Protein backbone atom coordinates (compact mmCIF):
# COMPACT_ATOMS: atom_id res chain seq x y z
CA UNK A 1 0.00 0.00 0.00
CA UNK A 2 1.22 3.51 -0.73
CA UNK A 3 2.03 5.56 2.31
CA UNK A 4 -0.53 8.36 2.72
CA UNK A 5 2.09 10.91 1.69
CA UNK A 6 2.52 9.40 -1.73
CA UNK A 7 -1.07 9.26 -2.89
CA UNK A 8 -1.24 12.90 -3.85
CA UNK A 9 -3.77 13.10 -6.72
CA UNK A 10 -5.27 16.33 -7.90
CA UNK A 11 -9.02 16.43 -7.32
CA UNK A 12 -11.12 19.27 -8.64
CA UNK A 13 -11.91 21.84 -6.00
CA UNK A 14 -9.51 20.29 -3.49
CA UNK A 15 -6.34 22.06 -2.40
CA UNK A 16 -3.27 19.87 -2.62
CA UNK A 17 0.34 20.46 -1.78
CA UNK A 18 2.80 21.43 -4.53
CA UNK A 19 4.00 18.55 -6.72
CA UNK A 20 7.29 17.13 -5.48
CA UNK A 21 6.88 18.76 -2.04
CA UNK A 22 5.77 16.38 0.68
CA UNK A 23 4.17 16.63 4.07
CA UNK A 24 5.90 14.68 6.83
CA UNK A 25 2.95 13.01 8.51
CA UNK A 26 2.90 12.11 12.21
CA UNK A 27 3.28 8.39 11.40
CA UNK A 28 6.74 9.14 9.95
CA UNK A 29 7.78 11.33 12.85
CA UNK A 30 9.46 8.54 14.88
CA UNK A 31 11.62 7.73 11.86
CA UNK A 32 12.64 11.37 11.38
CA UNK A 33 13.36 11.77 15.08
CA UNK A 34 15.46 8.60 15.16
CA UNK A 35 17.46 9.96 12.20
CA UNK A 36 17.78 13.45 13.64
CA UNK A 37 18.93 12.10 17.03
CA UNK A 38 21.57 9.95 15.33
CA UNK A 39 22.78 12.96 13.30
CA UNK A 40 22.96 15.24 16.35
CA UNK A 41 24.93 12.52 18.21
CA UNK A 42 27.34 11.96 15.32
CA UNK A 43 27.95 15.70 14.82
CA UNK A 44 28.62 16.13 18.54
CA UNK A 45 31.01 13.18 18.49
CA UNK A 46 33.16 14.99 15.88
CA UNK A 47 33.03 18.44 17.42
CA UNK A 48 30.61 20.08 14.95
CA UNK A 49 28.42 23.07 15.94
CA UNK A 50 25.07 23.68 14.31
CA UNK A 51 24.46 26.69 12.07
CA UNK A 52 21.04 27.78 10.78
CA UNK A 53 21.04 29.96 7.67
CA UNK A 54 18.00 31.36 5.83
CA UNK A 55 16.15 29.33 3.21
CA UNK A 56 16.19 32.34 0.85
CA UNK A 57 19.48 33.79 -0.39
CA UNK A 58 20.51 36.18 -3.17
CA UNK A 59 20.42 34.36 -6.51
CA UNK A 60 23.97 35.51 -7.32
CA UNK A 61 25.30 33.50 -4.33
CA UNK A 62 24.34 30.24 -6.05
CA UNK A 63 25.24 31.41 -9.56
CA UNK A 64 28.70 32.33 -8.34
CA UNK A 65 29.08 29.47 -5.86
CA UNK A 66 27.60 26.44 -7.62
CA UNK A 67 28.51 27.52 -11.16
CA UNK A 68 26.59 29.01 -14.07
CA UNK A 69 26.68 25.93 -16.28
CA UNK A 70 25.53 23.38 -13.71
CA UNK A 71 22.11 21.67 -13.92
CA UNK A 72 21.12 23.30 -10.64
CA UNK A 73 21.76 26.86 -11.75
CA UNK A 74 20.70 26.36 -15.37
CA UNK A 75 17.32 24.80 -14.76
CA UNK A 76 16.52 23.75 -11.20
CA UNK A 77 16.44 26.87 -9.05
CA UNK A 78 13.29 28.39 -7.63
CA UNK A 79 14.24 32.00 -8.30
CA UNK A 80 12.03 35.06 -8.11
CA UNK A 81 12.25 38.81 -7.97
CA UNK A 82 11.13 40.33 -4.69
CA UNK A 83 8.23 42.50 -5.84
CA UNK A 84 8.83 44.96 -3.01
CA UNK A 85 12.46 45.83 -3.64
CA UNK A 86 13.39 44.15 -6.92
CA UNK A 87 16.03 41.84 -5.41
CA UNK A 88 16.72 38.56 -7.22
CA UNK A 89 16.26 35.80 -4.67
CA UNK A 90 16.37 31.99 -4.70
CA UNK A 91 15.12 29.20 -2.44
CA UNK A 92 18.37 27.47 -1.52
CA UNK A 93 19.04 24.41 -3.70
CA UNK A 94 21.87 23.40 -1.34
CA UNK A 95 23.50 24.92 1.69
CA UNK A 96 27.27 24.88 1.26
CA UNK A 97 27.14 28.28 -0.45
CA UNK A 98 24.90 29.65 2.33
CA UNK A 99 27.17 28.36 5.10
CA UNK A 100 30.23 29.82 3.39
CA UNK A 101 28.39 33.13 2.90
CA UNK A 102 27.53 33.24 6.62
CA UNK A 103 31.08 32.22 7.57
CA UNK A 104 32.52 35.14 5.60
CA UNK A 105 29.83 37.61 6.69
CA UNK A 106 30.34 36.87 10.40
CA UNK A 107 34.10 36.31 10.13
CA UNK A 108 33.71 32.89 11.75
CA UNK A 109 37.22 31.78 10.83
CA UNK A 110 38.87 34.67 12.73
CA UNK A 111 40.21 32.34 15.42
CA UNK A 112 40.91 29.23 13.38
CA UNK A 113 39.11 26.39 11.62
CA UNK A 114 35.43 25.69 12.22
CA UNK A 115 33.35 22.53 12.00
CA UNK A 116 29.74 23.42 11.18
CA UNK A 117 26.66 21.35 10.48
CA UNK A 118 23.15 22.13 9.32
CA UNK A 119 19.84 20.46 8.54
CA UNK A 120 16.83 21.63 6.63
CA UNK A 121 14.82 21.80 3.43
CA UNK A 122 16.40 22.45 0.02
CA UNK A 123 14.58 23.18 -3.26
CA UNK A 124 15.33 21.98 -6.78
CA UNK A 125 12.92 21.98 -9.69
CA UNK A 126 13.60 18.39 -10.79
CA UNK A 127 11.24 15.78 -12.19
CA UNK A 128 9.76 14.18 -9.06
CA UNK A 129 10.26 10.43 -8.66
CA UNK A 130 11.14 8.05 -5.85
CA UNK A 131 14.05 9.61 -3.96
CA UNK A 132 13.92 12.82 -6.01
CA UNK A 133 11.72 15.66 -4.83
CA UNK A 134 11.38 19.39 -5.37
CA UNK A 135 11.52 20.08 -1.66
CA UNK A 136 13.86 17.62 0.02
CA UNK A 137 15.97 17.72 3.15
CA UNK A 138 19.67 17.65 3.66
CA UNK A 139 21.90 17.27 6.66
CA UNK A 140 25.34 18.60 5.92
CA UNK A 141 28.71 19.13 7.55
CA UNK A 142 31.34 21.66 6.50
CA UNK A 143 34.91 21.55 7.82
CA UNK A 144 36.21 25.05 7.14
CA UNK A 145 39.85 26.11 7.25
CA UNK A 146 41.47 22.65 7.07
CA UNK A 147 43.56 21.74 4.03
CA UNK A 148 44.83 18.22 4.57
CA UNK A 149 43.51 14.77 3.72
CA UNK A 150 43.04 14.25 7.47
CA UNK A 151 39.96 16.51 7.29
CA UNK A 152 38.66 14.63 4.22
CA UNK A 153 39.11 11.30 6.01
CA UNK A 154 37.37 12.60 9.11
CA UNK A 155 34.23 13.82 7.31
CA UNK A 156 34.04 10.43 5.57
CA UNK A 157 34.41 8.62 8.91
CA UNK A 158 31.61 10.81 10.29
CA UNK A 159 29.30 9.53 7.52
CA UNK A 160 30.30 5.92 8.23
CA UNK A 161 29.54 6.42 11.92
CA UNK A 162 26.10 7.71 11.00
CA UNK A 163 25.34 4.66 8.82
CA UNK A 164 26.57 2.38 11.63
CA UNK A 165 24.47 4.16 14.21
CA UNK A 166 21.40 3.74 11.98
CA UNK A 167 22.16 0.07 11.29
CA UNK A 168 22.60 0.67 7.54
CA UNK A 169 25.07 -1.83 6.10
CA UNK A 170 24.60 -1.45 2.34
CA UNK A 171 25.97 2.08 1.88
CA UNK A 172 29.06 2.02 -0.36
CA UNK A 173 31.75 4.69 -0.58
CA UNK A 174 33.09 5.91 -3.93
CA UNK A 175 35.92 8.42 -4.10
CA UNK A 176 37.80 10.35 -6.77
CA UNK A 177 40.14 13.31 -7.05
CA UNK A 178 39.39 16.34 -9.21
CA UNK A 179 42.92 17.68 -8.70
CA UNK A 180 43.79 21.37 -9.04
CA UNK A 181 42.33 23.80 -11.56
CA UNK A 182 45.32 23.72 -13.96
CA UNK A 183 45.16 19.90 -13.95
CA UNK A 184 41.45 19.98 -14.68
CA UNK A 185 42.11 22.48 -17.48
CA UNK A 186 44.63 20.15 -19.17
CA UNK A 187 42.25 17.22 -18.75
CA UNK A 188 39.37 19.27 -20.09
CA UNK A 189 41.28 20.05 -23.27
CA UNK A 190 42.05 16.36 -23.78
CA UNK A 191 38.42 15.51 -23.05
CA UNK A 192 37.02 18.02 -25.55
CA UNK A 193 39.43 16.74 -28.22
CA UNK A 194 38.38 13.13 -27.47
CA UNK A 195 34.65 13.87 -27.57
CA UNK A 196 35.03 15.99 -30.71
CA UNK A 197 36.68 13.02 -32.38
CA UNK A 198 33.57 10.97 -31.47
CA UNK A 199 30.91 13.61 -32.07
CA UNK A 200 28.66 11.10 -33.86
CA UNK A 201 28.13 9.16 -30.61
CA UNK A 202 27.25 12.22 -28.49
CA UNK A 203 23.58 12.82 -27.65
CA UNK A 204 22.05 16.30 -27.79
CA UNK A 205 22.74 16.97 -24.09
CA UNK A 206 26.41 15.99 -24.50
CA UNK A 207 26.78 18.11 -27.65
CA UNK A 208 25.46 21.06 -25.69
CA UNK A 209 27.86 20.34 -22.83
CA UNK A 210 30.89 19.73 -25.04
CA UNK A 211 32.32 23.20 -24.60
CA UNK A 212 30.47 24.46 -21.52
CA UNK A 213 30.97 21.55 -19.10
CA UNK A 214 32.54 18.49 -20.78
CA UNK A 215 33.33 16.86 -17.43
CA UNK A 216 29.60 16.30 -16.90
CA UNK A 217 29.43 14.19 -20.07
CA UNK A 218 31.31 11.54 -18.07
CA UNK A 219 28.29 11.41 -15.78
CA UNK A 220 25.95 10.44 -18.63
CA UNK A 221 23.18 7.96 -17.96
CA UNK A 222 22.72 7.32 -21.69
CA UNK A 223 23.56 3.61 -22.30
CA UNK A 224 24.67 4.39 -25.88
CA UNK A 225 27.40 6.66 -24.52
CA UNK A 226 28.68 4.44 -21.70
CA UNK A 227 31.57 2.90 -23.65
CA UNK A 228 32.63 6.32 -24.90
CA UNK A 229 32.58 7.77 -21.38
CA UNK A 230 34.37 4.69 -20.04
CA UNK A 231 37.32 5.13 -22.41
CA UNK A 232 37.58 8.90 -22.15
CA UNK A 233 40.83 10.45 -20.86
CA UNK A 234 40.90 10.09 -17.07
CA UNK A 235 41.45 13.10 -14.87
CA UNK A 236 43.57 11.01 -12.52
CA UNK A 237 46.19 10.66 -15.30
CA UNK A 238 46.53 14.46 -15.36
CA UNK A 239 47.10 14.91 -11.63
CA UNK A 240 50.44 16.28 -10.54
CA UNK A 241 52.46 14.99 -7.57
CA UNK A 242 50.76 17.21 -4.96
CA UNK A 243 47.23 16.23 -5.91
CA UNK A 244 48.22 12.58 -6.16
CA UNK A 245 49.88 12.68 -2.73
CA UNK A 246 46.70 14.17 -1.22
CA UNK A 247 44.57 11.47 -2.85
CA UNK A 248 46.89 8.65 -1.87
CA UNK A 249 47.12 9.82 1.74
CA UNK A 250 43.34 9.94 1.95
CA UNK A 251 43.20 6.36 0.71
CA UNK A 252 45.80 5.17 3.20
CA UNK A 253 43.95 6.91 6.04
CA UNK A 254 40.69 5.21 5.05
CA UNK A 255 42.47 1.86 4.84
CA UNK A 256 44.00 2.42 8.27
CA UNK A 257 40.44 2.66 9.64
CA UNK A 258 39.28 -0.40 7.69
CA UNK A 259 36.86 1.70 5.70
CA UNK A 260 36.27 0.08 2.31
CA UNK A 261 35.96 2.32 -0.78
CA UNK A 262 36.00 2.14 -4.56
CA UNK A 263 37.82 4.66 -6.74
CA UNK A 264 35.38 5.85 -9.38
CA UNK A 265 37.33 7.86 -11.97
CA UNK A 266 34.03 9.09 -13.47
CA UNK A 267 32.79 10.63 -10.23
CA UNK A 268 32.72 14.37 -10.98
CA UNK A 269 29.82 15.73 -8.84
CA UNK A 270 27.30 18.24 -10.15
CA UNK A 271 28.56 21.43 -8.53
CA UNK A 272 31.51 23.47 -9.77
CA UNK A 273 33.15 24.36 -6.47
CA UNK A 274 35.01 21.10 -5.91
CA UNK A 275 38.74 20.36 -6.15
CA UNK A 276 40.87 17.40 -5.02
CA UNK A 277 38.77 14.88 -3.08
CA UNK A 278 35.19 14.15 -4.08
CA UNK A 279 33.09 11.30 -2.73
CA UNK A 280 29.64 9.79 -2.81
CA UNK A 281 27.88 7.19 -0.71
CA UNK A 282 25.65 5.00 -2.84
CA UNK A 283 22.92 2.55 -1.76
CA UNK A 284 20.23 0.52 -3.49
CA UNK A 285 16.80 1.99 -2.96
CA UNK A 286 13.98 -0.11 -4.40
CA UNK A 287 16.54 -1.92 -6.57
CA UNK A 288 18.08 1.27 -8.00
CA UNK A 289 21.46 2.61 -6.89
CA UNK A 290 21.03 6.15 -5.58
CA UNK A 291 23.49 8.57 -4.03
CA UNK A 292 22.47 9.09 -0.42
CA UNK A 293 25.30 11.49 0.40
CA UNK A 294 27.75 13.54 -1.64
CA UNK A 295 30.62 15.79 -0.81
CA UNK A 296 34.23 16.67 -1.15
CA UNK A 297 36.82 19.39 -0.92
CA UNK A 298 35.97 22.89 -2.16
CA UNK A 299 39.07 24.95 -1.46
CA UNK A 300 38.30 27.72 -4.02
CA UNK A 301 34.79 28.56 -2.76
CA UNK A 302 35.48 30.82 0.20
CA UNK A 303 37.64 33.12 -1.94
CA UNK A 304 35.16 32.90 -4.85
CA UNK A 305 32.48 34.25 -2.53
CA UNK A 306 34.63 37.14 -1.37
CA UNK A 307 36.31 35.70 1.73
CA UNK A 308 39.97 35.41 2.65
CA UNK A 309 41.20 32.23 0.92
CA UNK A 310 40.69 29.21 3.16
CA UNK A 311 40.40 25.50 2.35
CA UNK A 312 37.25 23.52 3.16
CA UNK A 313 35.52 20.19 2.71
CA UNK A 314 32.18 18.68 3.62
CA UNK A 315 29.19 16.65 2.56
CA UNK A 316 25.40 16.62 2.49
CA UNK A 317 23.14 13.65 3.16
CA UNK A 318 19.83 13.30 1.29
CA UNK A 319 17.53 12.75 4.26
CA UNK A 320 14.54 11.26 2.40
CA UNK A 321 16.83 8.69 0.76
CA UNK A 322 18.37 7.65 4.06
CA UNK A 323 14.92 7.39 5.66
CA UNK A 324 13.96 5.01 2.83
CA UNK A 325 16.97 2.84 3.76
CA UNK A 326 15.97 2.99 7.41
CA UNK A 327 12.44 1.83 6.56
CA UNK A 328 13.90 -1.10 4.62
CA UNK A 329 15.78 -2.31 7.72
CA UNK A 330 12.69 -2.01 9.90
CA UNK A 331 13.06 1.38 11.58
CA UNK A 332 10.08 3.59 12.02
CA UNK A 333 7.42 1.38 13.55
CA UNK A 334 4.76 3.48 15.24
CA UNK A 335 5.75 4.76 18.64
CA UNK A 336 3.36 5.01 21.60
CA UNK A 337 1.80 8.44 21.83
CA UNK A 338 1.93 8.42 25.62
CA UNK A 339 2.65 6.31 28.69
CA UNK A 340 -0.64 6.88 30.49
CA UNK A 341 -4.11 7.38 29.03
CA UNK A 342 -6.66 8.89 31.42
CA UNK A 343 -10.30 7.89 30.93
CA UNK A 344 -13.16 9.31 32.97
CA UNK A 345 -16.89 9.29 33.40
CA UNK A 346 -17.93 12.63 31.90
CA UNK A 347 -18.41 16.12 33.17
CA UNK A 348 -18.69 15.40 36.91
CA UNK A 349 -15.31 13.60 36.88
CA UNK A 350 -13.58 15.92 34.39
CA UNK A 351 -11.98 18.31 36.89
CA UNK A 352 -10.50 15.44 38.91
CA UNK A 353 -9.29 13.78 35.68
CA UNK A 354 -7.64 17.05 34.55
CA UNK A 355 -6.03 17.38 37.96
CA UNK A 356 -4.82 13.76 37.93
CA UNK A 357 -3.33 14.22 34.43
CA UNK A 358 -1.44 17.34 35.51
CA UNK A 359 0.01 15.55 38.56
CA UNK A 360 1.09 12.59 36.38
CA UNK A 361 2.82 15.03 33.98
CA UNK A 362 4.46 16.74 36.98
CA UNK A 363 5.93 13.32 37.76
CA UNK A 364 7.51 13.23 34.29
CA UNK A 365 5.00 10.98 32.53
CA UNK A 366 3.56 11.55 29.03
CA UNK A 367 -0.19 11.62 29.43
CA UNK A 368 -3.21 11.82 27.12
CA UNK A 369 -6.44 12.85 28.80
CA UNK A 370 -9.42 11.51 26.90
CA UNK A 371 -11.43 14.38 25.45
CA UNK A 372 -14.78 14.28 23.75
CA UNK A 373 -16.69 11.90 26.03
CA UNK A 374 -17.95 8.44 25.10
CA UNK A 375 -18.46 5.16 26.90
CA UNK A 376 -15.66 3.55 28.90
CA UNK A 377 -15.53 0.90 26.19
CA UNK A 378 -14.85 3.42 23.41
CA UNK A 379 -12.42 5.34 25.62
CA UNK A 380 -10.47 2.12 26.28
CA UNK A 381 -10.34 1.49 22.54
CA UNK A 382 -8.63 4.87 22.15
CA UNK A 383 -6.34 4.09 25.09
CA UNK A 384 -5.24 0.83 23.41
CA UNK A 385 -4.70 2.57 20.08
CA UNK A 386 -2.54 5.23 21.75
CA UNK A 387 0.01 2.58 22.74
CA UNK A 388 -0.12 3.72 26.39
CA UNK A 389 1.22 1.31 29.00
CA UNK A 390 -1.37 2.18 31.59
CA UNK A 391 -4.88 3.53 31.79
CA UNK A 392 -5.95 5.63 34.74
CA UNK A 393 -9.71 5.50 35.26
CA UNK A 394 -11.51 8.29 37.07
CA UNK A 395 -15.05 7.03 37.79
CA UNK A 396 -17.77 8.71 39.87
CA UNK A 397 -18.00 6.06 42.60
CA UNK A 398 -14.25 5.90 43.12
CA UNK A 399 -13.95 9.66 42.99
CA UNK A 400 -16.45 9.84 45.85
CA UNK A 401 -13.99 7.68 47.86
CA UNK A 402 -11.01 9.86 46.78
CA UNK A 403 -9.65 7.10 44.55
CA UNK A 404 -8.90 6.30 40.91
CA UNK A 405 -8.10 2.96 39.24
CA UNK A 406 -5.03 1.92 37.34
CA UNK A 407 -4.98 -0.79 34.67
CA UNK A 408 -2.05 -2.16 32.63
CA UNK A 409 -2.86 -2.18 28.95
CA UNK A 410 -0.12 -3.91 27.00
CA UNK A 411 0.22 -7.68 26.81
CA UNK A 412 3.47 -8.91 28.35
CA UNK A 413 3.58 -6.39 31.19
CA UNK A 414 3.04 -7.61 34.73
CA UNK A 415 -0.56 -7.11 35.67
CA UNK A 416 -1.67 -7.02 32.01
CA UNK A 417 -5.08 -8.64 31.70
CA UNK A 418 -5.42 -8.49 35.50
CA UNK A 419 -7.98 -6.51 37.46
CA UNK A 420 -7.90 -2.75 37.88
CA UNK A 421 -6.21 -1.59 41.04
CA UNK A 422 -7.67 1.22 43.13
CA UNK A 423 -5.26 3.82 44.43
CA UNK A 424 -5.78 6.99 46.48
CA UNK A 425 -5.96 10.00 44.13
CA UNK A 426 -3.50 12.01 46.22
CA UNK A 427 -0.86 9.27 45.77
CA UNK A 428 -1.76 8.40 42.18
CA UNK A 429 1.31 9.86 40.40
CA UNK A 430 3.75 8.42 42.94
CA UNK A 431 2.18 4.93 42.75
CA UNK A 432 1.99 4.93 38.94
CA UNK A 433 5.69 5.88 38.67
CA UNK A 434 6.54 3.17 41.24
CA UNK A 435 4.56 0.56 39.29
CA UNK A 436 6.28 1.50 36.01
CA UNK A 437 9.74 1.39 37.59
CA UNK A 438 8.98 -1.99 39.22
CA UNK A 439 7.69 -3.34 35.93
CA UNK A 440 10.79 -2.13 34.06
CA UNK A 441 13.08 -3.75 36.64
CA UNK A 442 11.21 -7.06 36.79
CA UNK A 443 9.21 -7.37 33.59
CA UNK A 444 6.56 -10.05 33.58
CA UNK A 445 6.47 -10.62 37.37
CA UNK A 446 3.00 -10.44 38.88
CA UNK A 447 2.19 -7.20 40.64
CA UNK A 448 2.27 -7.22 44.47
P1 LIG B 1 24.45 17.22 -3.84
O1 LIG B 1 25.12 16.00 -4.37
O2 LIG B 1 23.84 18.13 -4.81
O3 LIG B 1 25.52 17.96 -2.95
O4 LIG B 1 23.33 16.79 -2.81
C1 LIG B 1 23.64 15.95 -1.71
C2 LIG B 1 22.57 14.87 -1.57
O5 LIG B 1 21.28 15.45 -1.48
C3 LIG B 1 22.46 13.93 -2.78
O6 LIG B 1 23.45 12.94 -2.71
C4 LIG B 1 21.08 13.35 -2.59
O7 LIG B 1 21.11 12.30 -1.64
C5 LIG B 1 20.32 14.53 -1.99
N1 LIG B 1 19.50 15.17 -3.03
C6 LIG B 1 19.91 16.04 -3.98
N2 LIG B 1 18.87 16.41 -4.77
C7 LIG B 1 17.79 15.76 -4.29
C8 LIG B 1 16.39 15.73 -4.64
N3 LIG B 1 15.92 16.46 -5.65
N4 LIG B 1 15.54 14.95 -3.92
C9 LIG B 1 16.01 14.21 -2.89
N5 LIG B 1 17.30 14.21 -2.50
C10 LIG B 1 18.18 14.96 -3.18
C11 LIG B 1 25.29 19.14 -2.31
O8 LIG B 1 24.21 19.63 -2.16
C12 LIG B 1 26.54 19.72 -1.69
N6 LIG B 1 26.16 20.98 -1.03
C13 LIG B 1 27.16 18.75 -0.72
C14 LIG B 1 28.38 19.27 -0.07
C15 LIG B 1 28.48 19.81 1.17
N7 LIG B 1 29.59 19.32 -0.59
C16 LIG B 1 30.44 19.86 0.27
N8 LIG B 1 29.75 20.17 1.34
Boltz pocket constraint, residues with backbone or C-beta under 6 A from the ligand:
constraints:
  - pocket:
      binder: B
      contacts: [[A, 93], [A, 94], [A, 95], [A, 96], [A, 124], [A, 126], [A, 131], [A, 132], [A, 133], [A, 134], [A, 135], [A, 136], [A, 137], [A, 138], [A, 140], [A, 141], [A, 142], [A, 270], [A, 271], [A, 281], [A, 291], [A, 292], [A, 293], [A, 294], [A, 295], [A, 296], [A, 298], [A, 313], [A, 314], [A, 315], [A, 316], [A, 317], [A, 318], [A, 319], [A, 320], [A, 321]]
      max_distance: 6.0
